[in-house]
Amino acid sequence: MFLGLKIDLLNRAITKQFKPFGIKKVVSSDDFAYFYYKKIITYSIMEDTSNKWYMDYVKKTFGYTPKDDFIFSLLHELGHHFTMDNVDLMVDAYCQDEKARIDEELKLANPYQQKAISMKYFALPDEYVATKWAVDYERNHPQKVEKMRKEIYSALNKFYKRVKLED
């Protein structure tokens, strides 16, 4: 079985968990993101240091420790889906400009600076409200999140087994 087909099966399994929320598709990429007009969430199965910083930000800002980094990151992207209409156009324009500036800053920064710069990104108004939505959803719907986590991790385990079988 080709890697693309294996990823496609994983994408379909994760998408199944998010369709009831109005998401059209969830696909593997090199980063977590939400594409508002297409109603698509992307995710990465690769771990990076900015994810640890993000979880530190969530704990410090909201006094909450997510149960699972991967699922919480997906919920954060879902949070964009539910909060983007509440972000004023001027605020959204500011956030997009700041994200472009932060991306350029990150390219030139050393690892110590990268954490501080990333924290500015996490605190941008559109990112803050998406994170708050994810925190509130996980707090208020623990059984639904646990069911989602089990389904997604079942699909991830199947994906890893398929990949390992071809080694």
VEXPAFI-606377 format. One record per residue: x, y, z of N, C-alpha, C in turn; residue in three letters; residue number from 1. Coordinates in steps of 0.05 Angstrom, whole numbers. Example, Ala and Ser with C-alpha at 12.3 -4.5 7.8 and 13.67 -1.06 7.14 Angstrom:
% VEXPAFI-606377
ATOM   n_east   n_north     n_up   ca_east   ca_north    ca_up   c_east   c_north     c_up   residu   num
ATOM      264      -114      156       246        -90      156      264       -66      156      ALA     1
ATOM      257       -45      142       273        -21      143      258         1      157      SER     2
//
This chain:
% VEXPAFI-606377
ATOM   n_east   n_north     n_up   ca_east   ca_north    ca_up   c_east   c_north     c_up   residu   num
ATOM       17       -24        0         0          0        0       18        25        0      MET     1
ATOM       13        43      -17        29         68      -19       24        86        5      PHE     2
ATOM       45       102       12        43        120       34       20       140       31      LEU     3
ATOM       16       149        6        -6        168        1      -33       156        8      GLY     4
ATOM      -37       131        2       -62        118        8      -65       115       38      LEU     5
ATOM      -43       108       52       -43        105       81      -51       132       94      LYS     6
ATOM      -39       154       85       -45        180       95      -74       187       89      ILE     7
ATOM      -83       180       65      -111        186       58     -130       172       77      ASP     8
ATOM     -125       147       84      -142        132      103     -142       146      130      LEU     9
ATOM     -118       155      139      -116        170      164     -132       196      163      LEU    10
ATOM     -128       211      141      -143        236      137     -173       232      139      ASN    11
ATOM     -183       211      125      -212        205      126     -222       199      154      ARG    12
ATOM     -206       184      169      -214        176      196     -215       201      214      ALA    13
ATOM     -196       219      211      -196        243      227     -219       262      218      ILE    14
ATOM     -222       264      192      -244        281      181     -271       272      192      THR    15
ATOM     -275       246      194      -300        235      204     -306       247      232      LYS    16
ATOM     -286       252      248      -290        263      275     -298       293      274      GLN    17
ATOM     -291       307      253      -295        335      251     -318       344      233      PHE    18
ATOM     -328       326      216      -350        332      199     -375       342      214      LYS    19
ATOM     -382       330      237      -405        340      252     -403       370      260      PRO    20
ATOM     -379       380      260      -374        408      268     -375       427      244      PHE    21
ATOM     -379       416      219      -380        432      195     -353       434      181      GLY    22
ATOM     -334       418      188      -308        417      175     -311       398      151      ILE    23
ATOM     -302       407      127      -304        391      103     -283       370      101      LYS    24
ATOM     -258       377      111      -236        358      107     -215       364      128      LYS    25
ATOM     -201       343      136      -177        345      153     -155       330      139      VAL    26
ATOM     -133       344      134      -111        332      118      -84       336      131      VAL    27
ATOM      -67       316      127       -39        318      137      -24       339      122      SER    28
ATOM       -7       353      137        10        374      126       35       377      143      SER    29
ATOM       49       398      139        73        402      156       67       420      180      ASP    30
ATOM       42       428      184        35        446      206        4       444      211      ASP    31
ATOM       -4       452      235       -32        454      241      -42       481      230      PHE    32
ATOM      -65       481      217       -76        506      206     -106       502      201      ALA    33
ATOM     -120       524      198      -148        524      191     -151       542      167      TYR    34
ATOM     -164       533      146      -170        549      123     -200       555      122      PHE    35
ATOM     -205       579      130      -232        589      136     -252       585      113      TYR    36
ATOM     -245       594       89      -264        593       67     -268       565       56      TYR    37
ATOM     -248       547       60      -251        520       50     -261       501       72      LYS    38
ATOM     -260       511       97      -268        494      120     -251       469      122      LYS    39
ATOM     -225       473      119      -206        451      120     -186       456      143      ILE    40
ATOM     -181       434      158      -161        435      179     -137       418      169      ILE    41
ATOM     -113       428      174       -89        412      168      -76       405      195      THR    42
ATOM      -61       384      195       -48        375      220      -21       363      212      TYR    43
ATOM       -3       362      232        23        349      228       26       327      249      SER    44
ATOM       37       305      240        43        283      259       72       285      269      ILE    45
ATOM       86       306      259       113        311      268      113       329      293      MET    46
ATOM      127       322      313       129        338      338      150       360      334      GLU    47
ATOM      145       384      344       165        404      344      165       420      370      ASP    48
ATOM      186       435      375       188        449      400      167       471      404      THR    49
ATOM      157       482      383       137        503      386      111       492      398      SER    50
ATOM      106       466      395        82        454      407       85       453      437      ASN    51
ATOM      108       448      448       113        448      477      109       477      487      LYS    52
ATOM      119       497      472       115        524      480       86       532      480      TRP    53
ATOM       71       522      460        43        527      459       28       516      483      TYR    54
ATOM       35       491      491        23        479      514       30       495      540      MET    55
ATOM       54       505      541        62        522      564       45       548      564      ASP    56
ATOM       41       559      540        24        583      538       -4       578      548      TYR    57
ATOM      -16       555      540       -43        548      548      -44       545      578      VAL    58
ATOM      -25       532      590       -25        528      619      -23       555      633      LYS    59
ATOM       -4       572      624         0        598      637      -23       617      633      LYS    60
ATOM      -34       618      609       -55        637      603      -83       629      613      THR    61
ATOM      -89       603      611      -116        594      618     -117       577      643      PHE    62
ATOM      -93       571      655       -92        554      679     -102       526      673      GLY    63
ATOM      -97       517      649      -107        491      640      -85       475      626      TYR    64
ATOM      -84       450      632       -65        432      619      -81       413      601      THR    65
ATOM      -78       416      575       -93        398      557      -87       369      562      PRO    66
ATOM     -107       352      558      -103        323      563      -85       311      542      LYS    67
ATOM      -84       322      518       -68        310      496      -61       332      477      ASP    68
ATOM      -35       336      472       -26        358      455      -37       356      426      ASP    69
ATOM      -37       333      415       -46        329      387      -75       336      384      PHE    70
ATOM      -92       324      401      -121        329      400     -127       358      406      ILE    71
ATOM     -113       369      426      -118        397      433     -111       415      409      PHE    72
ATOM      -89       409      395       -82        426      372     -103       424      351      SER    73
ATOM     -115       401      347      -137        398      328     -161       414      338      LEU    74
ATOM     -167       413      364      -189        429      375     -184       459      372      LEU    75
ATOM     -159       467      375      -152        495      371     -160       504      342      HIS    76
ATOM     -153       487      323      -159        494      295     -190       495      291      GLU    77
ATOM     -203       476      304      -233        476      304     -243       502      317      LEU    78
ATOM     -229       511      337      -236        536      350     -235       560      331      GLY    79
ATOM     -217       560      312      -216        581      291     -242       580      275      HIS    80
ATOM     -251       556      269      -276        552      254     -300       566      268      HIS    81
ATOM     -301       563      294      -323        574      309     -320       603      318      PHE    82
ATOM     -296       614      316      -292        641      327     -285       661      305      THR    83
ATOM     -278       653      281      -269        672      261     -290       693      254      MET    84
ATOM     -315       685      254      -336        704      248     -339       726      270      ASP    85
ATOM     -328       720      293      -329        739      316     -305       758      317      ASN    86
ATOM     -285       753      299      -261        769      298     -266       792      278      VAL    87
ATOM     -266       816      288      -270        840      272     -250       840      248      ASP    88
ATOM     -259       850      225      -242        851      201     -215       866      206      LEU    89
ATOM     -217       888      221      -192        903      226     -174       887      244      MET    90
ATOM     -185       873      263      -169        856      281     -156       833      265      VAL    91
ATOM     -172       822      248      -162        800      231     -139       810      213      ASP    92
ATOM     -142       833      201      -121        844      184      -96       849      201      ALA    93
ATOM      -99       859      225       -76        863      243      -63       836      249      TYR    94
ATOM      -79       816      255       -68        789      261      -52       778      238      CYS    95
ATOM      -63       781      214       -49        770      190      -23       785      185      GLN    96
ATOM      -23       811      189         2        827      186       22       818      207      ASP    97
ATOM       13       815      232        31        807      253       42       779      248      GLU    98
ATOM       26       761      238        35        733      233       57       734      212      LYS    99
ATOM       54       750      191        74        752      170      100       763      182      ALA   100
ATOM       98       783      199       121        795      212      135       775      230      ARG   101
ATOM      119       761      246       129        740      265      143       718      249      ILE   102
ATOM      131       709      227       144        688      211      172       697      201      ASP   103
ATOM      174       722      193       200        732      185      220       734      208      GLU   104
ATOM      210       743      231       226        744      255      237       717      264      GLU   105
ATOM      219       697      262       227        670      269      250       659      252      LEU   106
ATOM      250       666      227       271        656      209      299       666      217      LYS   107
ATOM      300       689      230       326        701      237      333       697      267      LEU   108
ATOM      315       685      282       318        684      311      334       659      319      ALA   109
ATOM      348       661      342       360        638      354      339       623      371      ASN   110
ATOM      345       599      380       324        583      395      312       598      419      PRO   111
ATOM      328       612      434       318        627      457      298       648      448      TYR   112
ATOM      305       663      427       287        683      416      262       671      404      GLN   113
ATOM      264       648      393       241        635      380      218       630      399      GLN   114
ATOM      224       623      424       203        618      443      188       644      449      LYS   115
ATOM      202       665      454       190        691      460      173       701      436      ALA   116
ATOM      183       697      413       169        706      388      144       689      385      ILE   117
ATOM      146       663      389       123        645      387      102       652      407      SER   118
ATOM      110       660      431        90        668      451       74       692      441      MET   119
ATOM       87       710      427        72        733      416       51       724      395      LYS   120
ATOM       59       704      379        40        692      360       16       680      374      TYR   121
ATOM       21       663      395        -1        650      409      -20       670      421      PHE   122
ATOM      -10       694      429       -27        714      442      -42       732      423      ALA   123
ATOM      -37       729      397       -53        746      378      -83       741      382      LEU   124
ATOM      -99       762      379      -128        759      385     -141       735      372      PRO   125
ATOM     -136       730      346      -150        707      334     -140       680      344      ASP   126
ATOM     -115       679      352      -104        654      363     -114       651      392      GLU   127
ATOM     -115       672      407      -125        671      434     -154       661      435      TYR   128
ATOM     -171       671      419      -199        663      420     -203       634      411      VAL   129
ATOM     -186       625      392      -188        597      383     -178       578      405      ALA   130
ATOM     -157       587      419      -147        571      442     -168       570      464      THR   131
ATOM     -179       593      470      -200        594      491     -223       576      484      LYS   132
ATOM     -231       576      459      -253        558      450     -245       529      456      TRP   133
ATOM     -220       522      448      -211        494      452     -210       487      482      ALA   134
ATOM     -201       505      499      -200        500      528     -228       496      538      VAL   135
ATOM     -246       514      530      -274        511      540     -287       486      530      ASP   136
ATOM     -282       479      505      -294        454      494     -284       430      508      TYR   137
ATOM     -258       428      512      -246        405      526     -256       403      555      GLU   138
ATOM     -258       426      568      -268        426      596     -297       418      598      ARG   139
ATOM     -313       427      579      -342        423      580     -352       397      567      ASN   140
ATOM     -335       384      551      -344        360      537     -322       338      539      HIS   141
ATOM     -314       331      563      -293        312      566     -299       284      554      PRO   142
ATOM     -324       275      556      -330        249      544     -328       250      514      GLN   143
ATOM     -338       271      501      -337        273      472     -308       275      463      LYS   144
ATOM     -291       290      478      -263        293      470     -249       266      474      VAL   145
ATOM     -255       251      495      -243        225      499     -251       206      477      GLU   146
ATOM     -276       206      469      -285        189      447     -270       196      421      LYS   147
ATOM     -268       222      416      -254        232      392     -224       223      394      MET   148
ATOM     -212       226      417      -184        218      421     -180       189      415      ARG   149
ATOM     -198       172      425      -196        143      420     -198       136      391      LYS   150
ATOM     -217       148      377      -221        143      348     -197       152      332      GLU   151
ATOM     -187       176      338      -164        186      323     -139       170      329      ILE   152
ATOM     -135       163      354      -111        147      360     -113       119      349      TYR   153
ATOM     -136       108      347      -140         82      334     -131        84      305      SER   154
ATOM     -140       106      291      -132        110      263     -102       115      261      ALA   155
ATOM      -91       130      279       -62        135      279      -46       109      283      LEU   156
ATOM      -55        92      301       -42         66      306      -43        49      281      ASN   157
ATOM      -66        48      268       -69         33      243      -50        44      222      LYS   158
ATOM      -48        71      220       -30         83      201       -1        75      206      PHE   159
ATOM        8        77      231        35         69      238       41        40      233      TYR   160
ATOM       21        22      238        25         -6      233       28       -11      202      LYS   161
ATOM       11         3      186        13          0      157       40         9      147      ARG   162
ATOM       50        31      158        76         42      150       98        23      158      VAL   163
ATOM       97        13      182       118         -6      193      118       -32      177      LYS   164
ATOM       95       -42      169        94        -67      154      110       -65      128      LEU   165
ATOM      113       -42      117       127        -39       91      157       -36       95      GLU   166
ATOM      166       -31      119       195        -27      124      211       -52      119      ASP   167
//
